[in-house]
């Protein structure tokens, strides 16, 4: 498959902290916790980043496991992201606005040979599109009507 895939979202602001997003016929709500000015009705943007990352790792882990003949059982992905909100709120430019670091932990009850596990993890890391976007610079263009 060499054809590029295009993914798109369209969003409408419902408040200063809440956004309604549509993609492929799905409606998503993005909101902030009350402590950050939202109504806590849905995950916030940085939580969706981690959720997307976990979903991507899940897909790639299963693809690679099948290729490597690993019978994947009870697979689980836990991710923690750490960010300093000072830049977001205009208090300091010391730290970046995004995640300073992200910890990914994969869990499975499968008994995988240590060398094969190492190769499997490296391949997941190498092939996950969200991992690629989080670890490499992606050109982004902004425009306004």
Buried (B, 14 or more C-beta within 10 A) or exposed (E): EEEEEEEEEEEEEBEEBBBBBEEEEEEBEBBBBEEEEBBBEBBBEBBBBBEBBBEBBBBBBBBBBEEBEBEBEEBEBEBEBEBBEEBEEEEEEEEEEBBEEBEBEBEBEEEBEEEEBEBBBEBBBEBBBBBEBBEEEEEEEEEEE
